[in-house]
Amino acid sequence: MKNPLARARGLGSAGSGVENWIRLRVTAVGNAILAVWFIWFVKKSLQLSHADFTALLAQPLNAILMILFIISVFIHATLGCREIVEDYFHIEWMKISKLVGIYLFFFATGIACIFSVLKIAL
């Protein structure tokens, strides 16, 4: 018969949460910085025709910033969804299947977005 404190002693923290926490904060800062550019880009492109929009996106600085924004947003979304699944799914096979689905979905959509920008820019 152990009391709750005795059962909890020695279990401690797994130690892996700090890395995810830091990654989430770094991508959040990156998203905030790049969102300022993205809002400017969207505001500037609202009145443009399709040809003018593609010319604006094809400029090297805009294409690079768009790709960085896509990468940062998709990494941040993956980490956020991963944290939700790890916190609220307690059945191991369901947790693993959700995580695999999340990784595949965000990887595929991120690659598709980056490919689209590169196709316009190059």
C-alpha positions in Angstrom: 0.0 0.0 0.0 1.6 3.2 -1.2 0.3 6.7 -1.0 0.1 8.7 -4.2 3.3 10.6 -3.6 5.3 7.4 -3.1 3.9 6.0 -6.4 4.9 9.1 -8.2 8.4 9.4 -6.9 11.1 8.5 -9.4 8.8 8.8 -12.4 9.7 12.4 -13.1 9.5 14.1 -16.4 10.2 12.3 -19.6 12.3 15.3 -20.7 11.1 15.3 -24.3 8.5 18.0 -23.8 11.1 20.8 -23.6 12.3 20.3 -27.2 8.7 20.4 -28.5 7.9 23.5 -26.4 11.0 25.3 -27.8 10.2 24.3 -31.4 6.7 25.5 -31.0 7.9 28.9 -29.7 10.5 29.3 -32.4 8.1 28.5 -35.2 5.5 30.9 -33.6 8.1 33.7 -33.7 8.9 32.8 -37.3 5.3 32.8 -38.1 4.7 36.2 -36.5 7.6 37.8 -38.4 6.7 36.2 -41.7 3.0 37.0 -41.2 3.8 40.7 -41.4 5.3 40.1 -44.9 2.5 37.8 -45.8 -0.2 40.4 -44.9 1.7 43.0 -47.0 1.9 40.5 -49.9 -1.8 39.6 -49.7 -2.8 43.3 -49.5 -0.6 44.2 -52.4 -1.9 41.2 -54.5 -5.6 41.8 -54.0 -5.9 44.2 -56.9 -3.6 42.4 -59.3 -4.5 40.2 -62.2 -3.3 36.6 -62.4 -0.3 37.5 -64.6 0.7 40.4 -62.3 0.3 38.1 -59.2 2.5 35.4 -60.7 5.1 38.0 -61.6 5.0 39.4 -58.0 5.4 35.9 -56.5 8.1 35.0 -59.0 10.4 37.7 -57.6 13.1 35.9 -55.7 12.6 37.6 -52.4 8.8 37.0 -52.4 9.3 33.4 -53.5 11.8 32.7 -50.8 9.7 34.4 -48.1 6.7 32.4 -49.2 8.5 29.1 -49.0 9.9 30.0 -45.5 6.4 31.0 -44.4 5.0 27.7 -45.7 7.7 25.6 -44.0 7.2 27.5 -40.7 3.4 27.3 -40.7 3.4 23.6 -41.6 6.0 22.7 -38.9 4.1 24.7 -36.3 0.8 23.0 -37.3 2.4 19.6 -37.1 3.9 20.2 -33.7 0.6 21.6 -32.4 -1.4 18.7 -33.7 1.1 16.3 -32.3 0.8 17.8 -28.9 -3.0 17.6 -29.0 -2.8 13.9 -30.0 -0.2 13.0 -27.4 -2.2 14.8 -24.7 -5.8 13.5 -25.5 -5.4 10.1 -27.2 -4.6 7.4 -24.6 -5.0 4.3 -26.7 -1.6 3.6 -28.2 -2.5 2.2 -31.6 -4.9 5.1 -32.1 -2.3 7.6 -31.1 0.3 6.2 -33.4 -2.1 6.0 -36.4 -3.2 9.7 -35.8 0.4 10.8 -35.6 1.3 9.0 -38.8 -1.7 10.5 -40.5 -0.8 14.0 -39.3 2.8 13.7 -40.4 1.8 12.4 -43.9 -0.9 15.0 -44.4 1.2 18.0 -43.4 4.3 16.7 -45.3 2.3 16.1 -48.5 0.4 19.4 -48.4 3.6 21.3 -47.5 5.5 19.8 -50.4 2.5 20.6 -52.7 2.6 24.2 -51.6 6.3 24.5 -52.0 6.1 22.9 -55.4 3.5 25.4 -56.5 5.6 28.3 -55.4 8.7 26.9 -57.2 6.7 26.3 -60.3 5.7 29.9 -60.4 9.1 31.2 -59.4 11.1 29.1 -61.8 
